[in-house]
Amino acid sequence: MNLDRFAQGLPDPQECEPELIGKCSCGCGEDILAGYEYIEAEGDWFADITCFLKHHGAEWRFAEGVN
C-alpha cells in the first residue's frame, strides 16, 4: 500500500472530451465546450468577438466627429 499522496496524481483533463454546451449563436456552427472561455450575452453563447458582432449586426468603425 502506497501512502504517498502524490503517487496517484490528479486526473488528466485531456483524458476525456469536454462537455458540449451548445453551438455558437451566430450560426457559424462552432462548438461551445465546457471549460473554455466564450462570450455570453443574454443566454446566447458566441465563439469570439467576430461572431458576437455578426449576430448583432455590428461592426468595428473609427469614430469621426460631426462638423
Secondary structure, 3 states (H helix, E strand, C coil): CCCCCCCCCCCCHHHCCCCEEEECCCCCCCEEECCCCCEEECCEEECCHHHHHHHCCCCCCCCCCCC
